[in-house]
Amino acid sequence: LSFCEEIFHNDIGMAEPIRTLFFKVRQELQGMLALGQADGSVRNDLPTEELYHLVFGGHRQLLWEWCYHTAGDYDYAQKSAKLRQAIRKLLVTPTK
């Protein structure tokens, strides 16, 4: 999903299904974030759109780094686990 828009950007037959998929992922993730905000488990001082960009954008960047890392020693699993820990800290409702 992360690389699709670049590969198929000019392919009219593929661009629309990929765009639809992106919007569906965005809608689902923002819905989960909104549920978390409603029950107090996710901070509500930021809009779900901004939280979505933090979550999805961070993982997307890791995929790009992995894709273009040529040395063969890029540990995506480890970096992804660290990113998930950081995102959890960012998503938690701040304490006073």
MDTraj code that builds the backbone (N, CA, C; nanometers):
import mdtraj as md
import numpy as np

residues = "LEU SER PHE CYS GLU GLU ILE PHE HIS ASN ASP ILE GLY MET ALA GLU PRO ILE ARG THR LEU PHE PHE LYS VAL ARG GLN GLU LEU GLN GLY MET LEU ALA LEU GLY GLN ALA ASP GLY SER VAL ARG ASN ASP LEU PRO THR GLU GLU LEU TYR HIS LEU VAL PHE GLY GLY HIS ARG GLN LEU LEU TRP GLU TRP CYS TYR HIS THR ALA GLY ASP TYR ASP TYR ALA GLN LYS SER ALA LYS LEU ARG GLN ALA ILE ARG LYS LEU LEU VAL THR PRO THR LYS".split()
xyz = np.array([
    [0.0832, -0.1201, 0.0000],
    [0.0000, 0.0000, 0.0000],
    [0.0868, 0.1253, 0.0000],
    [0.1950, 0.1235, 0.0732],
    [0.2763, 0.2440, 0.0864],
    [0.3443, 0.2868, -0.0423],
    [0.3713, 0.1939, -0.1310],
    [0.4424, 0.2278, -0.2533],
    [0.3507, 0.2355, -0.3741],
    [0.2282, 0.1925, -0.3575],
    [0.1362, 0.1800, -0.4702],
    [0.1102, 0.3104, -0.5427],
    [0.0920, 0.4175, -0.4674],
    [0.0538, 0.5424, -0.5336],
    [0.1620, 0.5926, -0.6275],
    [0.2872, 0.5645, -0.5960],
    [0.3942, 0.6075, -0.6846],
    [0.4012, 0.5207, -0.8096],
    [0.3844, 0.3925, -0.7915],
    [0.3937, 0.2988, -0.9036],
    [0.2781, 0.3169, -1.0010],
    [0.1571, 0.3340, -0.9471],
    [0.0377, 0.3365, -1.0299],
    [-0.0237, 0.4752, -1.0466],
    [0.0495, 0.5785, -1.0100],
    [-0.0039, 0.7148, -1.0133],
    [-0.0644, 0.7510, -1.1491],
    [0.0017, 0.7145, -1.2552],
    [-0.0453, 0.7513, -1.3888],
    [-0.1275, 0.6412, -1.4563],
    [-0.1550, 0.5340, -1.3858],
    [-0.2351, 0.4245, -1.4387],
    [-0.3797, 0.4450, -1.3936],
    [-0.4620, 0.4970, -1.4826],
    [-0.5997, 0.5315, -1.4474],
    [-0.6758, 0.4104, -1.3948],
    [-0.6497, 0.2930, -1.4502],
    [-0.7182, 0.1729, -1.4060],
    [-0.6835, 0.1308, -1.2650],
    [-0.5639, 0.1652, -1.2185],
    [-0.5202, 0.1277, -1.0842],
    [-0.5282, 0.2422, -0.9837],
    [-0.5186, 0.3645, -1.0310],
    [-0.5142, 0.4789, -0.9396],
    [-0.6399, 0.4881, -0.8536],
    [-0.7563, 0.4693, -0.9123],
    [-0.8797, 0.4837, -0.8360],
    [-0.8970, 0.3745, -0.7301],
    [-0.8741, 0.2465, -0.7633],
    [-0.8847, 0.1454, -0.6567],
    [-0.7849, 0.1676, -0.5424],
    [-0.6662, 0.2141, -0.5750],
    [-0.5663, 0.2393, -0.4711],
    [-0.6073, 0.3592, -0.3874],
    [-0.6578, 0.4624, -0.4509],
    [-0.7059, 0.5801, -0.3780],
    [-0.8198, 0.5388, -0.2837],
    [-0.9093, 0.4550, -0.3332],
    [-1.0201, 0.4062, -0.2512],
    [-0.9681, 0.3285, -0.1313],
    [-0.8675, 0.2453, -0.1524],
    [-0.8085, 0.1685, -0.0437],
    [-0.7438, 0.2597, 0.0598],
    [-0.6711, 0.3604, 0.0153],
    [-0.6094, 0.4558, 0.1073],
    [-0.7155, 0.5243, 0.1930],
    [-0.8237, 0.5688, 0.1299],
    [-0.9293, 0.6362, 0.2045],
    [-0.9959, 0.5413, 0.3038],
    [-1.0109, 0.4149, 0.2666],
    [-1.0706, 0.3164, 0.3569],
    [-0.9803, 0.2946, 0.4783],
    [-0.8503, 0.2774, 0.4555],
    [-0.7555, 0.2611, 0.5668],
    [-0.7601, 0.3836, 0.6567],
    [-0.7597, 0.5004, 0.5967],
    [-0.7643, 0.6249, 0.6740],
    [-0.8916, 0.6324, 0.7575],
    [-1.0042, 0.6022, 0.6959],
    [-1.1331, 0.6067, 0.7645],
    [-1.1355, 0.5089, 0.8828],
    [-1.0859, 0.3879, 0.8610],
    [-1.0855, 0.2867, 0.9672],
    [-0.9943, 0.3274, 1.0830],
    [-0.8745, 0.3731, 1.0510],
    [-0.7804, 0.4115, 1.1562],
    [-0.8315, 0.5330, 1.2333],
    [-0.8852, 0.6314, 1.1627],
    [-0.9400, 0.7480, 1.2323],
    [-1.0593, 0.7075, 1.3190],
    [-1.1365, 0.6106, 1.2730],
    [-1.2478, 0.5616, 1.3544],
    [-1.1990, 0.4971, 1.4834],
    [-1.0933, 0.4171, 1.4740],
    [-1.0357, 0.3539, 1.5935],
    [-0.9803, 0.4596, 1.6886],
    [-0.9150, 0.5606, 1.6323],
    [-0.8612, 0.6681, 1.7159],
    [-0.9746, 0.7441, 1.7846],
    [-1.0837, 0.7685, 1.7136],
    [-1.1991, 0.8385, 1.7716],
    [-1.2604, 0.7574, 1.8857],
    [-1.2687, 0.6258, 1.8681],
    [-1.3189, 0.5402, 1.9762],
    [-1.2283, 0.5505, 2.0985],
    [-1.0981, 0.5520, 2.0752],
    [-1.0030, 0.5674, 2.1856],
    [-1.0172, 0.7024, 2.2535],
    [-1.0405, 0.8050, 2.1750],
    [-1.0624, 0.9364, 2.2342],
    [-1.1900, 0.9376, 2.3183],
    [-1.2919, 0.8710, 2.2687],
    [-1.4203, 0.8675, 2.3402],
    [-1.4092, 0.7944, 2.4739],
    [-1.3282, 0.6876, 2.4795],
    [-1.3168, 0.6134, 2.6059],
    [-1.1999, 0.6617, 2.6923],
    [-1.1262, 0.7644, 2.6445],
    [-1.0196, 0.8236, 2.7245],
    [-0.8843, 0.7567, 2.7110],
    [-0.8743, 0.6531, 2.6273],
    [-0.7458, 0.5846, 2.6139],
    [-0.6530, 0.6523, 2.5132],
    [-0.7079, 0.7408, 2.4308],
    [-0.6290, 0.8161, 2.3326],
    [-0.6510, 0.9644, 2.3588],
    [-0.5449, 1.0383, 2.3541],
    [-0.5518, 1.1820, 2.3799],
    [-0.6550, 1.2474, 2.2882],
    [-0.7255, 1.3468, 2.3402],
    [-0.8271, 1.4145, 2.2599],
    [-0.7950, 1.5614, 2.2360],
    [-0.6714, 1.5992, 2.2636],
    [-0.6313, 1.7370, 2.2389],
    [-0.5775, 1.7566, 2.0970],
    [-0.5762, 1.6500, 2.0186],
    [-0.5367, 1.6565, 1.8779],
    [-0.6454, 1.5900, 1.7948],
    [-0.6755, 1.6447, 1.6779],
    [-0.7753, 1.5820, 1.5909],
    [-0.7284, 1.4441, 1.5437],
    [-0.8241, 1.3559, 1.5161],
    [-0.7894, 1.2217, 1.4705],
    [-0.7115, 1.2259, 1.3395],
    [-0.7350, 1.3263, 1.2572],
    [-0.6605, 1.3364, 1.1309],
    [-0.5106, 1.3517, 1.1572],
    [-0.4749, 1.4351, 1.2536],
    [-0.3334, 1.4542, 1.2860],
    [-0.2746, 1.3284, 1.3492],
    [-0.3509, 1.2625, 1.4344],
    [-0.3036, 1.1382, 1.4953],
    [-0.2851, 1.0306, 1.3891],
    [-0.3772, 1.0243, 1.2943],
    [-0.3661, 0.9293, 1.1835],
    [-0.2343, 0.9507, 1.1085],
    [-0.2010, 1.0758, 1.0785],
    [-0.0769, 1.1044, 1.0058],
    [0.0457, 1.0609, 1.0864],
    [0.0414, 1.0787, 1.2177],
    [0.1527, 1.0340, 1.3012],
    [0.1690, 0.8824, 1.2947],
    [0.0581, 0.8105, 1.3050],
    [0.0632, 0.6645, 1.3066],
    [0.1009, 0.6101, 1.1690],
    [0.0252, 0.6475, 1.0690],
    [0.0450, 0.5911, 0.9351],
    [0.1736, 0.6435, 0.8716],
    [0.1997, 0.7709, 0.8878],
    [0.3172, 0.8315, 0.8263],
    [0.4477, 0.7762, 0.8803],
    [0.4525, 0.7505, 1.0091],
    [0.5740, 0.6947, 1.0674],
    [0.6069, 0.5570, 1.0124],
    [0.5050, 0.4728, 1.0035],
    [0.5285, 0.3379, 0.9507],
    [0.5614, 0.3425, 0.8018],
    [0.4983, 0.4318, 0.7333],
    [0.5263, 0.4467, 0.5904],
    [0.6719, 0.4873, 0.5673],
    [0.7206, 0.5779, 0.6503],
    [0.8602, 0.6211, 0.6386],
    [0.9556, 0.5046, 0.6633],
    [0.9254, 0.4210, 0.7614],
    [1.0103, 0.3039, 0.7859],
    [1.0156, 0.2129, 0.6632],
    [0.9015, 0.1959, 0.5977],
    [0.8995, 0.1129, 0.4767],
    [0.9865, 0.1723, 0.3674],
    [0.9806, 0.3051, 0.3524],
    [1.0658, 0.3703, 0.2518],
    [1.2131, 0.3504, 0.2851],
    [1.2486, 0.3682, 0.4117],
    [1.3880, 0.3492, 0.4521],
    [1.4326, 0.2061, 0.4259],
    [1.3482, 0.1100, 0.4599],
    [1.3805, -0.0301, 0.4359],
    [1.3981, -0.0566, 0.2868],
    [1.3103, -0.0003, 0.2070],
    [1.3143, -0.0213, 0.0616],
    [1.4441, 0.0305, 0.0005],
    [1.4909, 0.1440, 0.0484],
    [1.6083, 0.2063, -0.0119],
    [1.7380, 0.1791, 0.0639],
    [1.7322, 0.0988, 0.1668],
    [1.8521, 0.0649, 0.2427],
    [1.9246, -0.0459, 0.1678],
    [2.0444, -0.0194, 0.1238],
    [2.1148, -0.1145, 0.0368],
    [2.2122, -0.2057, 0.1098],
    [2.2440, -0.1769, 0.2343],
    [2.3447, -0.2563, 0.3047],
    [2.2909, -0.3923, 0.3492],
    [2.1597, -0.4095, 0.3514],
    [2.1019, -0.5368, 0.3902],
    [2.0927, -0.5591, 0.5398],
    [2.1273, -0.4593, 0.6196],
    [2.1236, -0.4766, 0.7644],
    [2.0150, -0.3905, 0.8300],
    [1.9166, -0.3513, 0.7545],
    [1.8072, -0.2702, 0.8074],
    [1.7075, -0.3627, 0.8760],
    [1.6929, -0.3482, 1.0052],
    [1.6042, -0.4346, 1.0828],
    [1.4678, -0.3680, 1.0960],
    [1.3840, -0.3920, 0.9963],
    [1.2516, -0.3298, 0.9942],
    [1.1700, -0.3696, 1.1170],
    [1.1738, -0.4951, 1.1551],
    [1.0940, -0.5422, 1.2692],
    [1.1322, -0.4675, 1.3973],
    [1.2620, -0.4505, 1.4194],
    [1.3076, -0.3809, 1.5399],
    [1.2680, -0.2326, 1.5352],
    [1.2899, -0.1688, 1.4219],
    [1.2563, -0.0274, 1.4097],
    [1.1055, -0.0057, 1.4216],
    [1.0282, -0.0972, 1.3643],
    [0.8836, -0.0872, 1.3729],
    [0.8358, -0.1036, 1.5172],
    [0.8952, -0.1949, 1.5907],
    [0.8587, -0.2142, 1.7311],
    [0.8886, -0.0883, 1.8126],
    [1.0033, -0.0279, 1.7886],
    [1.0386, 0.0963, 1.8591],
    [0.9431, 0.2093, 1.8223],
    [0.9078, 0.2172, 1.6952],
    [0.8136, 0.3199, 1.6512],
    [0.6777, 0.2993, 1.7171],
    [0.6312, 0.1750, 1.7242],
    [0.5017, 0.1478, 1.7882],
    [0.5042, 0.1915, 1.9343],
    [0.6154, 0.1681, 2.0035],
    [0.6273, 0.2116, 2.1431],
    [0.6186, 0.3640, 2.1523],
    [0.6870, 0.4321, 2.0630],
    [0.6850, 0.5787, 2.0630],
    [0.5445, 0.6312, 2.0309],
    [0.4786, 0.5697, 1.9344],
    [0.3434, 0.6126, 1.8975],
    [0.2478, 0.5920, 2.0144],
    [0.2601, 0.4788, 2.0834],
    [0.1742, 0.4556, 2.2013],
    [0.1916, 0.5671, 2.3033],
    [0.3161, 0.6093, 2.3256],
    [0.3412, 0.7175, 2.4208],
    [0.2784, 0.8479, 2.3733],
    [0.2840, 0.8717, 2.2432],
    [0.2262, 0.9948, 2.1888],
    [0.0735, 0.9944, 2.1925],
    [0.0148, 0.8770, 2.1793],
    [-0.1308, 0.8670, 2.1729],
    [-0.1978, 0.8738, 2.3103],
    [-0.1247, 0.8375, 2.4140],
    [-0.1842, 0.8333, 2.5484],
    [-0.2236, 0.9733, 2.5917],
    [-0.3376, 0.9792, 2.6582],
    [-0.3840, 1.1072, 2.7118],
    [-0.2799, 1.1634, 2.8084],
    [-0.2341, 1.2871, 2.7851],
    [-0.1322, 1.3453, 2.8724],
    [-0.1842, 1.3619, 3.0157],
    [-0.0978, 1.3366, 3.1127],
    [-0.1340, 1.3583, 3.2526],
    [-0.0885, 1.4969, 3.2937],
    [-0.1563, 1.5493, 3.3921],
    [-0.1241, 1.6862, 3.4368],
    [-0.0308, 1.6856, 3.5527],
])
top = md.Topology()
chain = top.add_chain()
for i, resn in enumerate(residues, 1):
    res = top.add_residue(resn, chain, resSeq=i)
    for name in ("N", "CA", "C"):
        top.add_atom(name, md.element.get_by_symbol(name[0]), res)
traj = md.Trajectory(xyz[None], top)
